[in-house]
């Protein structure tokens, strides 16, 4: 959970305080080839299964390639049978093939003689259906084996792709946990969610569709070319002209669509970021009558997405019809030349039929690769966005071994602390603060004074530039972040609840909490009364947007969670800002019991709530301009005095 009130980031999201004006991911340069190679490398853990899939694919493709050549035998048998019946006009039933050919040559039918010389004639007997049936059964068995192996390789590939996508999601989730708070300050939440969901889904779907097509297309192309050269080297060379022409067409068009795919996914992130922001704050949008402005902004983002998507899909969609056109020209050339070669007896009809089928199969992988180039660009653009997130600078590593404070007294010292969000814009300079164990420290000041930033530095959400922060004499940089943050409990102004029961939301503050502990925390935070009035009591499910309970009740639940956590150091950031005055008084009494004996920090705008604080730190422009008790600060009639009196209609004069 991020501390502090939200602030709009540079790309329209709602974030915690951070460095203003940073550039979002959409402005980074694109490295298409590197991202593609990295996407391929992500498949390395599955290389054994990929080898198995390739082996299955080789056998499956070999069956598909062999089938037309086997089928050519049946075609030749049928054609030979038909011709055997038709040659009765030239010879008797007892003549041999050689006699028939000699008779045709003697009568001047040389072309017919050449064609029949290459055939297995059976004058007077007709078609050999036994041979044809045998060939057909072999072809059916070959296609059946090919289909079975294709199903098996598809099953294995589905597992490979799903595990790869699973690992990618896990890596992104782990990465998010390691990113510093400044990353979320400079990136819209909708854009981050889009990378984790839309982009990875796009990668997964593309890999599922494309990987098998790539492997199968390459193997088919090699096998078909081999068969084509075996049947007719001349026709194969003619068909090869298609390959470079189609490749050039695909490359030229793909380069033009590549930029549009990158823009498409950037615009998708913009749309998601805007929608997420508007849905989260729809009440505020309606309150200030900004619905039309929100709609106009959405229309701008949507128009940008439409334009980029249209251009990407249209330009890349030209690849397939263009390559089909070239393939069809080759198909026509093969049919004409093949027919002439059958007529002069240099090829059999079955071989021509098989070659035509191979031409069709030859064009198919080229078209598939062209189609793959279309969707692959989209996937690589998505992968690039995911890899950009994975390559973001992480928080500095924890020390090994870290210092562990099992039970902190709460003596906190900030010495000569300096910090800035942007390198050339100082925020906190040479800050010195000492908080004794058990003290309640209030931090006050105008908006932007650095109150929440001070707490962020204390919990190492940001790293200080200079100086040191110690707890019980231990530098916080010598502790692990988890170990440090376990010492703290926080109640924020923005009450965060997850979709679950009231009991579960309270229990979030402590692992393995008992029912008695949960109920005691609820009673201390005044949750018990309103929880019992709900239809399902503590089992009432808090909706995603928490609309079934009020804002004040949500705040009470987060306070109950802090009671249950029983932290050694407590941070309250406007913790009672969403409750009524009477409830606030009750909570403050309960807080007094919770704060007793613990070091605590209270960030407050309503100065009436921190009168009893042991020390009040008054901040302005990153510096502590005053510190002391409420009474001491009023008597000085300085900055705090002006802040305090500005909150009342009449100035309160207290005895000094």
C-alpha positions in Angstrom: 0.0 0.0 0.0 1.4 3.4 -0.9 1.2 6.1 1.7 -0.1 9.5 1.2 -2.8 11.2 -0.8 -2.8 10.6 -4.6 -1.5 13.0 -7.1 -2.0 13.0 -10.9 1.0 11.5 -12.8 2.2 12.8 -16.2 0.1 10.3 -18.1 -3.2 10.8 -16.4 -3.0 8.2 -13.6 -3.6 8.6 -9.9 -0.4 8.2 -7.9 1.3 8.9 -4.7 3.5 12.0 -4.5 6.6 11.8 -6.7 8.8 13.6 -9.2 6.7 15.6 -11.6 7.0 15.7 -15.4 8.8 12.4 -16.1 8.4 10.8 -19.4 6.2 7.8 -19.9 7.1 4.5 -21.6 5.5 5.5 -24.8 8.4 8.0 -25.5 11.1 5.4 -25.3 12.9 4.2 -28.5 11.8 1.0 -30.1 14.1 -2.0 -30.6 12.1 -4.5 -32.6 14.9 -7.0 -33.4 16.2 -7.2 -29.9 12.7 -7.6 -28.5 12.0 -10.4 -30.9 15.2 -12.2 -30.0 14.4 -11.8 -26.3 10.9 -13.2 -26.8 12.4 -16.3 -28.5 14.9 -16.6 -25.6 11.9 -16.8 -23.2 11.2 -20.2 -24.7 14.5 -21.7 -23.6 13.1 -23.5 -20.5 10.8 -25.4 -22.9 13.6 -26.4 -25.4 13.3 -30.1 -24.7 9.6 -30.2 -25.5 10.1 -27.9 -28.4 12.5 -30.4 -29.9 9.9 -33.1 -29.4 7.3 -30.9 -31.1 9.7 -30.2 -34.0 10.3 -34.0 -34.4 6.5 -34.6 -34.4 6.1 -31.8 -36.9 8.8 -33.2 -39.2 7.0 -36.6 -39.3 3.6 -34.9 -39.7 4.8 -32.7 -42.5 6.6 -35.6 -44.2 3.3 -37.5 -44.3 1.6 -34.5 -45.8 4.3 -34.0 -48.4 4.5 -37.7 -49.3 0.7 -38.1 -49.8 0.5 -36.2 -53.2 3.4 -38.3 -54.6 1.7 -41.5 -53.4 -1.6 -40.3 -54.8 0.1 -39.8 -58.2 0.3 -43.5 -58.5 -3.5 -43.8 -58.4 -3.8 -41.0 -60.9 -1.4 -42.8 -63.3 -3.3 -46.1 -62.9 -6.6 -44.5 -63.7 -5.2 -42.6 -66.6 -3.4 -45.7 -67.9 -6.6 -47.7 -67.6 -8.6 -45.1 -69.6 -6.0 -44.9 -72.3 -5.8 -48.7 -72.4 -9.4 -48.9 -73.5 -9.0 -46.0 -76.0 -6.1 -47.6 -77.9 -8.3 -50.5 -79.1 -8.8 -48.5 -82.3 -5.0 -48.8 -82.9 -4.4 -52.4 -81.8 -6.0 -55.6 -80.7 -6.4 -56.8 -77.1 -3.4 -59.1 -77.5 -0.9 -56.4 -78.4 1.8 -55.3 -76.0 2.5 -51.7 -75.1 5.6 -51.7 -77.3 3.6 -52.9 -80.3 1.0 -50.1 -79.6 3.7 -47.4 -79.4 5.4 -48.7 -82.6 2.0 -48.7 -84.4 1.4 -45.1 -83.3 4.8 -44.0 -84.5 4.3 -45.7 -87.8 1.0 -43.8 -88.3 2.6 -40.5 -87.4 1.1 -40.1 -83.9 4.5 -39.4 -82.4 3.2 -37.3 -79.4 0.7 -39.9 -78.5 3.4 -42.6 -78.8 5.8 -40.7 -76.5 3.0 -40.2 -73.9 2.0 -43.9 -73.9 5.6 -45.0 -73.8 5.8 -43.6 -70.2 2.6 -45.3 -69.0 1.9 -48.9 -67.8 -0.6 -49.8 -70.4 -2.9 -52.9 -70.2 -4.5 -53.0 -73.7 -8.1 -54.1 -73.5 -8.2 -54.5 -69.7 -9.1 -50.9 -68.4 -8.4 -49.5 -65.0 -6.6 -51.6 -62.4 -9.0 -50.9 -59.4 -7.1 -53.2 -57.1 -4.0 -51.1 -57.5 -6.0 -47.8 -57.2 -7.7 -49.0 -54.0 -4.4 -50.0 -52.5 -2.9 -46.6 -53.1 -6.0 -44.8 -51.7 -5.8 -46.8 -48.5 -2.1 -45.9 -48.1 -3.0 -42.2 -48.7 -5.8 -42.3 -46.1 -3.4 -44.0 -43.5 -0.7 -41.3 -44.2 -3.1 -38.4 -43.8 -4.6 -40.0 -40.6 -1.1 -40.4 -39.1 -0.3 -36.8 -40.1 -3.5 -35.5 -38.4 -2.8 -37.5 -35.2 0.7 -36.1 -34.9 -0.6 -32.6 -35.6 -3.0 -33.0 -32.7 -0.3 -34.2 -30.4 2.1 -31.4 -31.3 -0.8 -28.9 -30.8 -1.4 -30.3 -27.4 2.3 -30.0 -26.4 2.6 -26.5 -27.9 -0.4 -25.3 -25.9 1.4 -26.3 -22.7 4.6 -24.7 -23.8 2.9 -21.4 -24.6 0.8 -21.3 -21.4 3.8 -22.0 -19.2 5.8 -19.3 -21.0 2.9 -16.8 -20.5 2.5 -17.8 -16.9 6.2 -17.2 -16.2 6.0 -13.9 -18.0 3.1 -12.8 -15.8 4.9 -14.0 -12.7 8.1 -12.1 -13.7 6.1 -8.9 -14.2 4.3 -9.3 -10.9 7.6 -9.9 -9.1 9.1 -7.0 -10.9 6.3 -4.7 -9.8 7.1 -5.6 -6.2 10.7 -4.5 -6.7 10.0 -1.2 -8.5 10.6 1.9 -6.5 7.7 4.2 -5.7 9.0 6.8 -8.2 8.1 4.4 -11.1 4.4 4.5 -10.2 4.6 8.2 -9.9 5.6 8.5 -13.5 3.4 5.8 -15.1 -0.4 5.7 -15.3 -1.8 2.7 -13.5 -4.0 1.8 -16.5 -0.9 1.6 -18.7 0.8 -0.7 -16.2 -2.3 -2.9 -16.0 -2.4 -2.9 -19.8 1.1 -4.3 -20.0 0.3 -7.0 -17.4 -3.0 -8.0 -19.0 -3.5 -6.9 -22.6 0.1 -7.1 -23.8 0.8 -10.5 -22.2 -2.5 -11.9 -23.5 -1.6 -10.7 -27.0 1.8 -12.4 -26.7 0.2 -15.6 -25.5 -2.4 -15.7 -28.3 0.1 -14.9 -30.9 2.6 -17.5 -29.8 -0.1 -20.1 -29.7 -1.1 -19.3 -33.3 2.3 -18.5 -34.7 4.9 -20.9 -33.3 3.4 -24.0 -34.9 2.8 -22.1 -38.1 6.4 -21.0 -38.3 7.9 -24.5 -37.6 5.4 -26.2 -39.9 5.8 -23.6 -42.7 9.6 -23.8 -42.7 9.5 -27.6 -42.8 6.8 -27.7 -45.4 8.7 -25.3 -47.6 11.9 -27.4 -47.4 10.1 -30.7 -48.0 7.9 -29.4 -50.8 10.9 -27.9 -52.6 12.7 -31.2 -52.3 9.8 -33.1 -53.9 9.4 -30.4 -56.6 13.0 -30.8 -57.6 12.7 -34.5 -57.6 9.7 -34.5 -59.9 10.8 -31.6 -62.3 13.9 -29.4 -61.7 12.8 -27.1 -64.4 9.3 -26.4 -63.0 10.9 -26.2 -59.5 13.3 -23.4 -60.6 10.4 -21.5 -62.1 8.4 -21.8 -58.9 11.4 -20.6 -56.9 11.1 -17.2 -58.5 8.0 -16.7 -56.2 10.0 -17.0 -53.0 12.2 -13.9 -53.3 9.4 -11.8 -54.8 7.0 -12.8 -52.0 9.7 -12.2 -49.4 10.5 -8.7 -50.7 6.8 -7.8 -50.7 6.3 -9.1 -47.1 9.4 -7.2 -45.8 8.5 -3.9 -47.5 5.0 -3.9 -46.2 6.0 -5.2 -42.7 8.4 -2.4 -42.2 5.6 0.1 -42.8 3.2 -1.5 -40.4 5.7 -2.1 -37.6 5.6 1.5 -36.4 1.8 1.4 -36.4 1.6 -1.7 -34.2 3.9 0.0 -31.7 1.6 3.0 -31.8 -1.5 0.8 -31.5 -0.4 -0.7 -28.1 0.8 2.6 -26.8 -2.7 4.1 -27.6 -4.3 1.0 -25.9 -2.4 1.9 -22.7 -3.6 5.5 -23.0 -7.2 4.4 -23.3 -6.9 2.0 -20.4 -5.3 4.6 -18.2 -8.0 7.2 -18.9 -10.8 4.7 -18.4 -9.4 3.4 -15.2 -8.9 6.9 -13.9 -12.4 8.1 -14.9 -14.1 5.0 -13.4 -12.2 5.4 -10.1 -13.2 9.0 -9.8 -16.6 9.0 -11.5 -18.2 10.7 -8.6 -15.8 13.6 -8.7 -16.2 13.9 -12.5 -20.0 14.1 -12.1 -19.8 16.5 -9.1 -17.8 19.0 -11.1 -19.7 18.5 -14.3 -16.7 17.2 -16.2 -18.5 14.4 -18.0 -18.3 16.0 -21.4 -14.6 16.8 -20.9 -14.0 13.2 -19.9 -15.9 11.9 -22.9 -14.0 14.3 -25.2 -10.6 13.1 -23.7 -11.7 9.5 -24.2 -12.7 10.2 -27.8 -9.3 11.7 -28.5 -7.6 8.6 -27.1 -10.0 6.3 -28.8 -9.6 8.1 -32.1 -5.8 7.7 -31.8 -6.2 4.0 -31.1 -8.6 3.6 -34.0 -6.2 5.4 -36.4 -3.2 3.4 -35.3 -5.0 0.1 -35.3 -6.6 0.8 -38.7 -3.3 1.7 -40.3 -1.5 -1.3 -38.6 -4.1 -3.8 -39.7 -4.7 -2.4 -43.1 -1.0 -2.1 -44.1 -0.1 -5.5 -42.7 -3.2 -7.0 -44.2 -1.9 -6.2 -47.7 0.8 -8.8 -47.3 -1.3 -11.9 -47.8 -3.3 -10.9 -50.9 -0.1 -9.6 -52.5 1.7 -12.9 -51.9 -1.4 -14.8 -53.0 -1.3 -12.9 -56.3 2.3 -13.9 -57.0 1.6 -17.5 -56.0 -1.4 -17.7 -58.4 0.8 -16.5 -61.3 3.2 -19.3 -60.5 0.3 -21.7 -60.3 -0.8 -20.8 -63.8 2.7 -21.1 -65.2 3.1 -24.6 -63.7 -0.3 -25.8 -65.1 0.6 -24.6 -68.7 4.1 -26.0 -68.7 3.1 -29.2 -67.0 0.4 -29.9 -69.5 2.9 -29.4 -72.4 5.3 -31.8 -70.7 2.6 -34.5 -70.3 1.7 -34.1 -74.0 5.3 -34.7 -75.2 5.8 -37.6 -72.7 8.4 -36.0 -70.5 6.1 -36.1 -67.4 3.3 -38.4 -66.3 -0.1 -37.0 -65.5 0.2 -38.2 -61.9 3.5 -36.2 -61.5 1.9 -33.1 -62.9 -1.0 -33.5 -60.5 1.4 -34.0 -57.6 3.5 -31.0 -58.7 0.4 -28.8 -58.9 -0.5 -29.9 -55.3 3.0 -29.1 -54.2 2.8 -25.7 -55.9 -0.3 -25.1 -53.8 1.5 -26.3 -50.7 4.5 -24.2 -51.6 2.5 -21.1 -51.8 0.7 -21.9 -48.5 3.7 -21.6 -46.2 4.8 -18.4 -47.9 1.3 -17.0 -47.3 1.3 -18.3 -43.7 4.7 -16.7 -43.0 3.3 -13.4 -44.5 0.3 -13.7 -42.2 2.6 -14.5 -39.3 4.5 -11.3 -40.0 1.3 -9.4 -39.5 0.4 -10.8 -36.0 4.1 -11.2 -35.0 4.7 -7.5 -35.2 1.8 -6.9 -32.9 3.1 -9.5 -30.4 6.7 -8.1 -30.5 5.4 -4.6 -29.9 3.6 -5.9 -26.9 6.6 -7.9 -25.8 8.7 -4.7 -26.1 6.4 -2.9 -23.7 6.5 -5.8 -21.2 10.3 -6.0 -21.5 10.6 -2.2 -20.9 8.8 -2.8 -17.6 11.0 -5.8 -16.7 14.1 -3.7 -17.5 13.1 -0.8 -15.3 15.6 0.1 -12.5 14.7 -1.7 -9.3 15.1 -0.7 -5.7 18.7 -1.1 -4.5 19.4 -4.5 -3.1 19.0 -5.2 0.6 22.2 -5.6 2.6 23.5 -9.2 3.3 23.0 -10.1 6.0 20.5 -7.4 7.0 20.2 -6.2 10.6 17.0 -7.4 12.2 15.2 -5.5 14.9 12.8 -7.9 16.6 11.5 -5.4 19.1 12.1 -1.8 18.4 11.9 0.8 21.1 11.2 3.5 18.5 14.1 5.9 18.9 14.2 7.5 15.5 16.9 10.0 14.4 17.1 11.8 11.0 20.5 13.5 10.6 21.4 15.8 7.8 18.8 14.2 5.5 18.6 15.6 2.0 16.3 14.5 -0.7 15.0 15.6 -4.1 12.6 13.9 -6.6 14.3 15.7 -9.5 18.0 16.1 -9.5 18.1 19.9 -10.0 15.1 20.6 -7.7 15.9 20.4 -4.0 13.0 19.4 -1.7 14.5 18.5 1.7 17.9 19.9 2.6 19.9 19.0 5.8 16.9 17.9 7.8 17.5 16.9 11.5 14.9 15.3 13.6 15.0 13.2 16.8 12.0 11.2 18.0 12.3 9.6 21.4 10.7 6.2 22.2 7.0 6.4 22.8 6.6 9.9 21.6 3.7 11.0 19.4 5.0 13.2 16.7 2.6 15.3 14.6 3.7 16.6 11.2 1.8 19.6 10.0 2.1 22.1 7.2 0.5 23.4 4.0 0.0 21.1 1.0 3.2 20.2 -0.7 5.3 21.0 2.4 6.9 17.5 2.4 4.9 15.8 5.2 4.1 12.6 3.3 7.6 12.6 1.7 9.1 12.5 5.2 7.2 9.4 6.0 8.1 7.8 2.6 11.8 8.4 3.4 11.3 6.9 6.9 9.9 3.7 5.4 12.4 3.7 2.4 9.7 4.0 -0.2 12.3 6.5 -1.5 16.0 6.5 -0.8 17.6 9.6 0.7 20.3 11.4 -1.2 22.4 12.4 1.8 22.4 11.9 5.6 21.1 9.0 7.6 17.9 7.7 9.2 18.3 5.4 12.2 15.9 3.4 14.4 17.3 2.5 17.8 20.8 3.3 16.4 20.5 1.1 13.4 20.7 2.7 10.0 17.5 1.8 8.0 19.8 1.1 5.0 21.4 -1.7 6.9 18.0 -3.4 7.3 15.9 -5.2 4.7 12.9 -3.3 3.4 10.5 -6.0 4.6 12.2 -6.1 8.0 12.0 -2.3 8.3 8.4 -2.0 7.2 7.2 -4.8 9.5 8.0 -2.4 12.4 5.4 0.1 11.1 1.6 0.1 10.9 -0.1 2.6 8.7 -3.6 4.1 8.4 -4.0 6.2 5.3 -6.4 8.9 4.1 -7.3 6.7 1.1 -8.8 3.7 2.7 -7.8 0.6 0.7 -10.0 -2.5 0.9 -9.9 -5.6 -1.2 -12.9 -7.6 -2.5 -13.6 -9.9 0.5 -15.5 -10.1 3.7 -15.2 -7.5 6.5 -13.5 -10.1 8.6 -10.9 -10.8 5.9 -10.2 -7.1 5.5 -9.5 -6.7 9.2 -7.5 -9.9 9.3 -5.2 -8.6 6.6 -3.3 -6.8 9.4 -2.1 -10.0 11.0 -1.4 -13.5 9.6 -3.3 -16.3 11.5 -5.3 -13.9 13.5 -7.9 -15.5 15.8 -11.6 -14.5 15.8 -11.2 -13.1 19.3 -8.3 -10.9 18.1 -10.3 -9.7 15.1 -13.4 -8.9 17.2 -11.3 -7.0 19.8 -9.7 -4.9 17.1 -13.2 -4.2 15.6 -14.5 -3.1 18.9 -11.6 -0.9 19.6 -12.1 0.8 16.2 -15.9 1.0 16.6 -16.4 -1.4 13.7 -18.2 -4.0 15.7 -21.5 -2.0 16.1 -22.0 -1.3 12.3 -20.7 -4.7 11.3 -23.4 -6.5 13.3 -26.1 -4.4 11.7 -25.2 -5.6 8.2 -27.2 -8.6 6.7 -24.3 -11.0 6.9 -22.4 -9.4 9.8 -18.7 -9.9 9.6 -19.1 -12.1 6.5 -20.5 -9.2 4.5 -18.5 -9.0 1.3 -17.0 -5.6 0.6 -17.6 -4.9 -3.1 -14.8 -4.0 -5.4 -15.6 -0.3 -5.2 -16.8 -0.6 -1.6 -20.1 1.0 -2.5 -22.1 -1.1 0.0 -20.4 0.6 2.9 -19.8 4.3 3.5 -16.5 6.1 3.3 -16.3 6.5 7.0 -17.0 2.8 7.6 -14.2 2.0 5.2 -11.9 4.2 7.2 -12.9 2.5 10.4 -12.0 -0.9 8.8 -8.5 0.3 8.0 -8.1 1.5 11.6 -9.3 -1.9 12.9 -6.7 -3.5 10.7 -4.0 -1.3 12.3 -5.3 -2.2 15.8 -5.0 -5.9 14.9 -1.4 -5.5 13.5 -0.3 -4.1 16.8 2.7 -2.3 15.2 5.8 -1.0 17.1 5.7 2.3 15.2 2.5 3.8 13.9 1.9 6.2 11.1 -1.5 7.9 10.7 -1.9 10.0 7.6 -5.2 11.9 8.0 -6.6 8.7 9.5 -9.8 10.3 10.7 -10.5 12.6 7.8 -13.5 10.5 6.6 -15.4 10.1 9.8 -17.8 12.4 11.6 -16.8 14.5 14.6 -18.4 12.2 17.2 -16.8 9.1 15.7 -13.5 10.9 15.5 -13.6 11.6 19.2 -14.2 7.9 19.9 -11.5 6.8 17.6 -9.0 9.3 19.1 -9.7 7.8 22.5 -9.1 4.3 21.1 -6.0 5.6 19.3 -4.7 6.9 22.6 -4.7 3.4 24.0 -3.1 2.1 20.8 -0.4 4.8 20.8 0.5 4.3 24.4 4.1 3.2 24.7 4.6 3.4 20.9 6.4 5.9 18.7 3.9 7.4 16.3 3.7 9.9 13.5 0.5 11.7 12.8 0.1 13.7 9.5 -2.8 16.1 10.0 -4.4 19.1 8.3 -7.0 19.6 11.0 -4.7 20.9 13.8 -7.4 20.5 16.4 -6.7 16.7 16.2 -3.0 16.9 17.3 -3.2 19.1 20.4 -2.0 16.3 22.6 1.0 15.3 20.5 4.3 15.3 22.4 6.1 17.1 19.5 4.7 19.0 16.6 6.9 19.3 13.5 5.9 22.3 11.4 7.0 21.8 7.8 7.1 24.3 4.9 8.9 23.8 1.5 10.7 20.7 2.7 12.1 22.2 5.9 11.1 22.0 9.5 10.5 25.6 10.3 9.2 25.1 13.9 8.9 22.3 16.4 7.5 22.0 19.9 4.2 21.3 21.7 0.9 22.8 20.7 1.0 25.3 23.6 4.6 26.3 22.9 4.0 26.9 19.2 1.0 29.0 19.8 2.8 31.2 22.2 5.6 31.8 19.7 2.9 33.2 17.3 4.8 32.1 14.3 4.0 29.9 11.3 2.0 27.3 13.3 0.1 30.1 15.0 -1.0 31.4 11.6 -2.0 27.9 10.4 -3.9 27.1 13.5 -5.9 30.4 13.6 -6.7 30.2 9.9 -8.9 27.1 10.6 -11.3 29.0 12.9 -13.7 31.8 12.3 -12.3 33.6 15.4 -8.7 33.3 16.6 -8.2 31.3 19.7 -6.1 32.9 22.3 -4.6 30.5 24.7 -2.8 31.4 27.9 1.0 31.5 27.4 
